[in-house]
């Protein structure tokens, strides 16, 4: 029996409709400071992401990944220009990166206006996943929020018996939010922040600031970024300060440790990652990264490696097809996965829920390497910490975003 032309065409159409969607290329824009004072940070970011791509042959469930790197020199306005170029000229489905909290605040509106996914692997700008979350529906954080690890550090400092602390932090949004988280948790359990000092971002000479530190402080909490991280503890110790230094997340990160000397041994910091984390997943990651790049991975490396892994996990579920920005965000939000930093899930405002580690700088041999080196040994783990600490979402969001003015320095004189 001969079939009619219309029946044959209908059969072909139904066959095509039943066939799975074909994988398509995935263009990812990557914004990082590849030149200037933050260039080492930018290299760590790109290296971490690229290592995951190399491990998977840039194949995400059949989709070929093309990574397009743009240098923003850690300048928020330049970052905006680069993001628009990536979206309009390179036709990326998403863009990743940026370093400074101020860059995060600048890039998030671009994601909204262009309806393009922005994955913040590093910018920790608190309010982007707090009071402003509804303004930026295409924004998703894969890294951390500024105050998240510092709530834990404030609580830990109080538990250790510290009573009075002076804070010294870079004078911009990240510094304010990091100090705010530390101060809130520290004072809520009975501690007192007795002085706040704000060196300018990129400052190299801390002498004028160090000379003003109140002598009755039990410890100093510092939050430094970029080259400031290696310079501040060296200058503080050279000035004769022998008390404890409590460092914010970036103050003792592995990008900075190779530029530090033994004067930082014993210093404490807090973050959601440590290269010294003794788990099979992290040991494998550290060894592979070091073999490939000749250095220990920093949090900037891990965050971007894990961000690439998260994108891949979504693509495994879509069969290698781009699901559209809204569906992609929805699928990212549902992820629960193990990473070198530990288990990660996400809250309803698109911020990671993850372990926070209190770390102590020690000189030791680790993972079979042949000589003692500076490592951030984990001394305490706060499991599955949210951006709202122990306060709960409603109570936390009812207060202002952490700033130069909040919390007020009620114990300062």
Residue pairs with C-beta under 8 A, 6 or more apart in sequence:
20 319
21 319
21 321
22 62
22 320
22 321
23 61
23 62
23 63
23 64
23 319
23 320
23 321
24 63
24 320
24 321
24 322
25 63
25 64
25 65
25 66
26 60
26 63
26 64
26 65
26 66
26 93
26 311
26 315
26 322
27 66
27 68
27 90
27 91
27 92
27 93
28 65
28 66
28 67
28 68
28 92
28 93
28 94
28 95
28 96
28 311
29 68
29 70
29 82
29 83
29 86
29 87
29 90
29 92
29 94
29 95
29 96
30 45
30 46
30 49
30 67
30 68
30 69
30 70
30 95
30 96
30 97
31 70
31 72
31 79
31 82
31 83
31 86
31 95
31 96
31 97
31 98
31 103
31 107
32 41
32 42
32 45
32 46
32 69
32 70
32 71
32 72
32 97
32 98
32 99
33 39
33 41
33 42
33 71
33 72
33 73
33 74
33 99
34 42
34 43
34 46
34 69
34 71
34 73
35 71
35 73
36 73
36 74
37 74
37 202
37 226
37 227
38 73
38 74
38 99
38 225
38 226
40 255
41 74
41 99
41 226
41 255
41 298
41 300
42 71
42 74
42 99
44 255
44 297
44 298
44 300
44 301
44 304
45 97
45 99
45 121
45 122
45 300
45 301
45 303
45 304
46 69
46 304
47 289
47 292
47 293
47 301
48 289
48 297
48 300
48 301
48 302
48 303
48 304
48 305
48 308
49 67
49 96
49 121
49 304
49 305
49 307
49 308
50 67
51 288
51 289
51 292
51 293
51 301
51 305
52 304
52 305
52 308
52 309
52 312
53 65
53 67
53 308
54 292
55 288
56 312
58 64
58 65
58 66
58 67
59 65
60 311
60 312
60 315
60 316
60 320
61 312
61 315
61 316
61 318
61 319
61 320
62 319
62 320
63 315
63 320
63 321
63 322
68 86
68 90
68 92
70 82
70 85
70 86
71 82
72 78
72 79
72 82
72 98
72 99
72 103
74 99
74 100
74 103
74 226
75 103
76 100
76 102
76 103
76 105
76 106
76 107
77 106
79 98
79 103
79 106
79 107
80 106
80 107
80 110
83 95
83 107
83 110
83 111
83 118
84 110
84 114
86 92
86 95
87 95
87 110
87 114
87 116
88 114
92 116
93 116
93 117
93 322
93 325
93 328
94 116
94 117
94 118
94 119
94 311
94 325
94 328
95 107
95 111
95 116
95 117
95 118
95 119
96 118
96 119
96 121
96 304
96 307
97 119
97 120
97 121
97 122
97 304
98 104
98 107
98 120
98 122
98 123
99 122
99 123
100 123
100 172
100 173
100 174
100 225
101 123
101 124
101 125
101 126
101 146
101 172
101 173
101 174
101 177
102 125
102 172
102 173
102 174
103 123
104 120
104 123
104 124
104 125
104 128
105 123
105 125
105 127
105 128
105 173
107 118
107 120
107 123
108 118
108 120
108 125
108 128
108 132
108 135
108 136
108 139
109 135
109 136
110 116
110 118
111 117
111 118
111 136
111 138
111 139
112 135
112 136
112 137
112 138
112 139
115 138
115 325
116 138
116 325
117 138
117 140
117 325
117 328
117 329
118 136
118 138
118 139
118 140
119 140
119 141
119 142
119 307
119 310
119 311
120 128
120 139
120 140
120 141
120 142
120 143
121 142
121 143
121 303
121 304
121 307
122 143
122 300
122 303
122 304
123 143
124 143
124 144
124 145
124 146
124 148
124 174
124 177
124 249
125 145
125 146
125 173
125 174
125 177
126 145
126 146
126 147
126 177
126 387
126 401
126 402
127 401
128 136
128 139
128 141
129 139
129 141
129 145
129 347
129 349
129 350
129 351
129 387
130 145
130 349
130 387
130 396
130 397
130 401
131 397
131 401
133 139
133 349
133 350
137 326
137 329
138 325
138 329
139 350
140 329
140 332
140 333
140 350
141 350
141 351
141 352
142 303
142 306
142 307
142 310
142 352
143 272
143 303
143 307
143 352
144 249
144 271
144 272
144 303
144 351
144 352
144 354
145 177
145 351
145 387
146 173
146 174
146 177
146 178
146 181
146 402
147 177
147 178
147 180
147 181
147 182
147 184
147 387
147 389
147 402
148 181
148 272
148 351
148 356
148 385
148 386
148 387
148 389
149 181
149 248
149 249
149 270
149 271
149 272
149 356
149 385
150 178
150 179
150 180
150 181
150 182
150 185
150 248
150 249
150 270
151 181
151 182
151 184
151 185
151 385
151 389
151 390
152 185
152 270
152 356
152 358
152 382
152 385
152 389
153 182
153 185
153 221
153 246
153 248
153 268
153 269
153 270
153 358
154 181
154 182
154 183
154 184
154 185
154 186
154 187
154 188
154 189
154 191
155 185
155 186
155 189
155 382
156 268
156 270
156 358
156 380
157 165
157 182
157 186
157 191
157 219
157 221
157 246
158 185
158 186
158 189
158 190
158 191
159 189
162 186
162 191
162 218
162 219
162 244
162 246
163 190
163 191
163 192
163 218
164 191
164 192
164 193
164 194
164 214
164 216
164 217
164 218
164 411
165 182
165 186
165 191
165 192
165 193
165 194
165 217
165 218
165 219
165 220
165 221
165 246
166 193
166 194
166 195
166 196
166 197
166 213
166 214
166 217
166 219
166 220
166 221
167 179
167 182
167 183
167 193
167 195
167 196
167 197
167 220
167 221
167 222
167 223
168 197
168 198
168 199
168 206
168 209
168 213
168 220
168 221
168 222
168 223
168 232
169 175
169 176
169 178
169 179
169 196
169 197
169 198
169 199
169 221
169 222
169 223
169 224
169 248
170 198
170 199
170 200
170 201
170 203
170 223
170 224
170 225
170 228
171 198
171 199
171 200
171 201
172 201
174 223
174 225
175 198
175 201
175 223
176 402
176 403
176 404
177 401
177 402
177 403
178 223
178 248
178 249
179 196
179 221
179 223
179 248
179 402
180 402
180 403
180 406
180 407
181 389
181 402
182 193
182 221
182 246
182 248
183 193
183 407
184 402
184 407
185 389
186 193
187 193
187 407
187 411
192 411
193 221
193 409
193 411
193 412
194 214
194 216
194 217
194 409
194 411
194 412
194 413
195 212
195 213
195 214
195 217
195 409
195 412
196 409
196 412
197 209
197 212
197 213
198 404
199 206
199 209
199 228
201 225
201 228
202 226
202 227
202 228
203 209
203 228
204 227
204 228
204 231
205 235
206 231
206 232
206 235
206 236
207 235
207 239
210 235
210 236
210 239
210 241
211 239
213 220
213 241
217 243
218 243
218 244
219 243
219 244
219 245
219 246
220 236
220 241
220 243
220 244
220 245
220 246
221 246
221 247
221 248
222 232
222 233
222 236
222 245
222 246
222 247
222 248
222 251
223 247
223 248
223 249
223 250
223 251
224 231
224 232
224 247
224 248
224 250
224 251
225 250
229 250
229 251
229 252
229 253
229 255
229 256
230 256
230 259
230 260
232 251
233 245
233 247
233 251
233 260
233 263
233 264
233 267
234 260
234 261
234 263
236 245
237 263
244 266
244 267
244 268
245 264
245 267
245 268
246 267
246 268
246 269
247 267
247 268
247 269
247 270
248 269
248 270
249 269
249 270
249 271
249 272
249 299
250 256
250 271
250 299
251 269
252 260
252 264
252 267
252 269
252 359
252 361
252 376
253 269
253 271
253 298
253 299
253 300
253 376
254 274
254 275
254 296
254 297
254 298
254 299
254 301
254 376
255 298
255 299
255 300
257 264
257 296
257 361
257 374
257 375
257 376
258 295
258 296
258 374
260 361
260 374
262 363
262 374
264 361
264 374
265 361
265 362
265 363
265 374
266 360
266 361
266 362
267 360
267 361
268 358
268 359
268 360
268 361
268 379
269 358
269 359
269 361
269 376
270 356
270 357
270 358
270 359
271 299
271 356
271 357
271 359
272 299
272 341
272 342
272 352
272 354
272 355
272 356
272 357
272 385
273 299
273 302
273 303
273 340
273 341
273 357
274 357
274 359
274 375
274 376
274 377
274 378
275 282
275 286
275 296
275 297
275 298
275 302
275 375
275 376
276 359
276 366
276 375
276 376
276 377
276 378
277 340
277 341
277 342
277 357
277 378
278 366
278 378
279 340
279 342
281 338
281 339
281 340
282 340
282 341
283 367
284 340
285 297
285 302
285 305
285 340
286 296
286 297
286 340
286 367
287 367
289 295
289 296
289 297
289 301
289 305
290 296
290 297
296 373
297 305
297 340
299 341
302 339
302 340
302 341
303 341
305 339
305 340
306 339
306 340
306 341
306 344
309 337
309 339
310 332
310 335
310 337
313 335
313 337
314 323
314 328
314 331
314 332
314 335
315 321
317 331
318 331
322 328
323 331
329 350
332 346
332 350
333 346
333 348
333 350
334 346
335 344
335 345
335 346
336 343
336 344
336 345
337 343
337 344
338 344
341 354
341 355
342 354
342 355
343 354
343 355
343 384
344 352
344 353
344 354
345 352
345 353
345 354
345 384
346 352
346 353
347 353
347 386
347 387
347 393
349 387
351 386
351 387
353 384
353 385
353 386
354 384
354 385
355 381
355 382
355 383
355 384
355 385
356 381
356 382
356 385
357 376
357 378
357 380
357 381
357 382
358 378
358 379
358 380
358 381
358 382
359 376
359 377
359 378
359 379
360 376
360 377
360 379
361 374
361 375
361 376
361 377
362 374
362 375
362 377
363 372
363 373
363 374
363 375
364 372
364 373
364 375
364 377
365 371
365 372
365 373
366 373
366 375
387 396
388 395
388 396
388 397
389 396
399 406
400 406
